[in-house]
């Protein structure tokens, strides 16, 4: 284990100064660890008070804390990281190791799509009963920005495959995989490896812990292989698709959410949250920013910001929720992504392709959907709005659901969504 107490006076390299890296750095300095830092992005190296180490690969450290977005096997100093593999830890490892697991409960939520939404939903409902509930990890605050206290707390952690892959000391009382479909194959190489990394979250369960998973029949064999490999079959409950629960919320009352809602309710029951509190939390829940977020409505046209949809499965999820769609799609296409449009093409009136991978997107969708390459979000928005006005169809939707990463034209998916929202509010 690698608690903050154990890391005191230890030589620690923080590698990567993203949001979680900065939180880790501050926590370790406060903890009186001997901290050095490096980030390959020179723009992040500005604070003269911090000990930067460009020659880290020639030195010895007790521990190396890796930011989740860094692919060590593609790094120019990968031989150094391979040699020091046993010393590599994550902020998640430090956080969990610093907790009293008898007084605190940890709930881990992962999946390919919807994990932020359902981590937030769980957090909202649990907090109605338990004040000391915190949402941390991939969504919410970085874990080491949270001040660890002696209270009895409940922590909801949203975890990406990157965070799960590198973590060695993750412990959970409840863990859930909402769904798994191909994603991040540019890093994980194969879907089988990506699937196995997601299933690794169940290996973190404490002796009396419980895991929940929904996987389609298509991937059930792969799930069983992984559960057998990790010797976890008795700890995992497979959730079917049908929810026997009345939901008075138009946003959540959607068949696409069924299995994830079912998993959430199973966890809430384990925590002895009453049906009354669950119903209250469900009825008040609203969509998160950049996730099927209705940002404006003008007469019969809704503008929906779903910029978080960075692969086709996520975009398909949103397309199923609407009709008469003017679809803004494109950006950096993810490796191994497949576009299955046959069952949803009737919902799309026209697609407007943006970003660096325009030609690839056109090849993927032109057989099923009327589409046009427009390169930029600004042009796509203006053309989609013009077409929607001319068509004048009842309940039409201009949907930004790109099915792609954003880094070709934007800082991140949030920036892309903010630009779309600004355009919608200006018309």
N, C-alpha and C positions, 0 to 999 in steps of 0.2 A: 504494500500500500504506500501511497505517496502523499500523505496529508501535508498541509501547510506547516505543521509542527515538525514533521520529518525533514522538510525542505529548508528549514531555518539553518543558516550558515553553510548551506550546500551551494556548489557552483552550478548555476542553471543557465542554459541558453534558451532564450525565447526566440523562436524562429518564425517570423511572420508577424507583421504589425497591422493586421486587420482589427476589426472591432473586438474579437475575442482575445487577440494577441495583446492589445493595449490593456484590456481588463486584467489579463494574466500578469503582465508586467507590473502594473500598479499594485496588485495583490501581493506579489512576491517581494517587491521593494518594501512594502509595509511590513511584511513578514520577516524582514532582515535576511533574506536569501542573498547570495552573491550573484547578481544578475548581469548577464550580457545579452545583447540583442542584435539580431540581423534581419534585414528584409531586402530581397533582391530589387525591390522598387526603391530607388534612391530618393524619390520625393518624400517617402515616409520617414526618412532619416534626417530629422531636423533639430530635435531637442538636444542641446549641447550637454545637458545634465545627465544624459543616459550614456552608458558604456556600450558603444557599438563595436562589433567585432567582425570586420570583413574577412579576417583570417580564421574564422571559427573552425574551418575544416582541418586546421593544423593543430588544434588544441584539444585538451581533454576536459569534459564536463561531467558532473555527476548525473545530470539529467538534461534532456533536450525536450522542450515543450513545443510541439508542432501545431501551427494553425491548420484547421481542417481543409482549407482550400488548396494546400500545397501538395502537388503530386511528387513525392520523393523519388520515384523511379524515373522521372523525366528530368530531374534536376542535374545540373552539371557536376554536382558533388555527390551524386547518388552513392558512390562507393563509400563515402564517409558515413552516410546514413545507414547503409547496409551493415557496415562494420560496427556501428553504435546502436543497432536495432533495439537491444535490451534497455537502453537508456531513454528511448523515445517514449514520451507520455503526452497526454492531452490535458487541457483545462478541465475537462469532464472528470478525468482520473483524479486530479487534485481535489476538486470539489467534493466528489463522492467519498473519497478517502478521509476527508476532513469532517464528515458528518457522523453522528451517532445514529446508526441505522435502526436501533431499537426505539428511538424517540422520533425519528423522521421517516416519512414514507416517500419513496421515489416512484413516479409513474413515467415511463418512457413511451413516447409516441413516435412511430416512424411509418414510412410508406412512400410510395412514389408520388401520389397526388393527394392533396387534401389534409396533410398532416398539420399544417399551421392552423387551418380552420378548426379542426377537431381538438387540437391541443388547447386552443383558446376557449372552445366550447366547454371542455372538461374543467379548465381553470375557472371559468365564470360560474359554473354550477357548484363546484366544490367550495368556492369562496363564499357562496351564499350561506353555507353551514360552518365552514372552518375559515376563520379570519386569516390564520397564518398559512395561506396558500400562495405559492409563487410560480410564475410561468417563466422558464429560463431555457437557454439553449439556442437552437437554430432560429426560433421565433421568440420574441421577448428579449430579456436582458441576457448578456453573456453570464455564464454561471459564476465566474469569479468577480463579477461586479456586485454580486449579492453578498451582503454581510451575514456571515454564518453566526447564528445565535443559539441559545440553549433551549429555545421553545420547542414544543412539539409541532413540527411543520409538515406540510405536504408540498412536494415539488413536482410540477409537471414539466418534463423535459421533452422538447421536440428535438429529435436527433436525425441528422442526415446520414447517408451511407458513409460519407467522409469521416464524420465524427465517430461512428460505430467502428469503422475499419481500423483506426489508429488507437482506439481506447483499449487499455489493458485491465483497468480496475473498475469498470462500470458495474454497479450493483443496482438492482431494481426490485421493487415489491410487486409491481404490475408492469407488464410490457405489452405493447400492441403493434402489430403490423396491419395497417388499414387496407393496403393493397400493394401489389408488386407488378409492375410492367417495365419493359426495357427503358433504361435511363442511365446517364453518366457512363456510357460505354466507351467514350473517349479516354476515360481513366481506368475503368474496371475491365475493359477489353471484351469480356463476354457476359451475356445475361446470366449465365449459370453462376459466375463469380459474384456479380452484383446481388443476385438472389441470396447466395450464401452469406454475404456480408450483412444483408438485412436480417436474416435469420439468426445471426450472431447475437442480436439484442436479447434473444431468449436465453442465451448462455449466461446472461447477467443476473438472472432471477435468484433471489435469496431462497433458502431451503423451502420456505412456505409460500413462495411467490407464485403468481399465476400469469400466464401469457394468453393473449387473444389474437386471432388471426383470421382474416378473410382472404382467401386466394381462389380465383376462378378455377373451374374444372380443368382448364387448359394447363394450369401450372401446379395442379395438386400433387402430381407424381414427384415433381421437383421439391415441393414442400416436404413431403414424407421422407424423401432421401435426406434432407437437411435435418429434420427433427430426429431421425434415427441416428445420424452422424453425431449430433450433439447430445444424444440420449435424453430427449426432452418430451417425448410423446405424452407422458403422464402430467406434465405441467402446462400443456397447451390446450386451449379450447378453441375449436374451429367454429366460426360464426357463420350461420347461413344468411341468405340475402334478405330475409323477410322480417320486418320489424312489427311486432305486435304492440304498438304504442301510438296513441293519438297525439299528433303534433299540430298545434295551432300556430304555425309559422310558415308563411308562404315560401320563404327562402329555403328552409330545411325540409319542407314537405315535398321532397323530390326523390324519385326512385334511385337516382345516382348516389344519394347520401345514405341509402338504407343500411348497408352493411356497416359503414363507419359509425352511424348513430347507434346501431345495435351493440357494437363493441364498447362505445362510450357508456352506454347504459349498464352493460355488464360490469364495468369498472366502478361506476357510481354505486351500484348495488353492493359490491364488495366493500365499499367504503361506508356502507349503511346510510347513504343519502336517501331521504324519503322521496316517495313518488311525487308528493306535492312540490318539493323543492326542484326536482328534476323537471317537472312540467313548467314551472315558473321560469327556470333557466332557459329551457328550449324556446318558450314563447317570446322571450325578450332578445334572443340572439340575433345579431345582424352580421352581414357579410363583412369580411376583412377588406382593407384597402388592397386594390389590384387583384382581387379574387371575386369575379362575377359581381363587381361593384357597380351598381346603377348610379352614374354620376350626374345624369340629367335626363329629363324627358321633355320633348317639345311636341305637343299635340300627339300624333300617333307614332313618334320615333323615340325609342329609348337608346341612350348611349351607355354602353357597358364596358367597363375597364377590367379586363381579365389578363393584365400584363404578366401575372405570375405564371401563366400557362407557357412553360418553356419546352414542352414536348407535345407530340400529337395526342397522346392519351389524355393529358390535362385539357387540351383544347377541345377534344371530342366530348369530354365531360360537360363543358360549358355549352357547346353547340346543341347537345341533347336537351338543354334546359330552355331553349328559346326557339322561335320560328321566324321566318321572313328575315333572314340574317344577311347583312352586308358585312362580310368577314374581312377584317384586316389581319393579314397573316405574313409571317416571314421574319428574317433576322439571320442568325447563325444556326443553321440546321444541326441538330445533334446526331452524332454518329449512331448508325443502326436504327434510327427512328423510321417507323412505317406508318403510312397514311391509309387507313381503312375507311373510305368515305361512302361506300355503297349504301349503308344503312342510315346515313345522316345527310346525304347530298340533297334530299328534298327540302331540307330546312334552310339551305343556303341559296340565296338569290344570285349573289356575285361575290367573288373574292378579289382582294386588292393586295398584291404581293409587294412587300418592302424588304429592304436589307441586302446584305452581301450575298446570300444564297438564293437570289431571285430565280435563276434558271433551274436550280434543283427543285424549288418549290413548285414552279410551273409544271415540271415533268411529273411531279407527284400528284397534282390535283386536276390538271386540265382535262383529263378524260372523264371526270365526274362532275366538275364544277366550272361554270363560266368564270373566267379569271382574267386579270390584266396586271401587268407589271408596272408599278408606279414608283418604285425605289424608296421613297421617303414616307414617313408617317404623316407629315403635313399634307402632302399631295394625296395620299390615300384617303385621309379623313375628308378632305374637301370634295373629292370625287364620289366617295361613298355617300356623303350627305346630299350632294346634288342628285345622285341616282335615287336615293330614298325619297326625296321630295318629289321627283318626277313620277316614280312608281306609285306613291301615295297609298301604300298598303297598310291596312289596319294592323297594329301591334308589330311594326317592323323594328329591327334592332341593328344598330351599328355596333359591331362587336370587335374590340381589340382582344384577340386571343391568339397570340403569334405562333404558338407551337415551335418556339425557337428561343435561343439565348439572345441577349440584347447587346452584347459588348461590341458589335460592329458599329453601332450608331449611338449608343447610350452608355451611361456609367453603369447601369444595372437595370433590372426589371422595374424597380421603383421609379427611376428617372423616366423610363419609357411610359409608364402609366401616368405619371404626373404631366407629361407633355400631352398625352391624349385627353386627360381631364381638363387641362387648360384650353385645348382646342374646343372641347364640348361646351365649356362655359362661355366661350367667346362668340359662338354662333347666335 
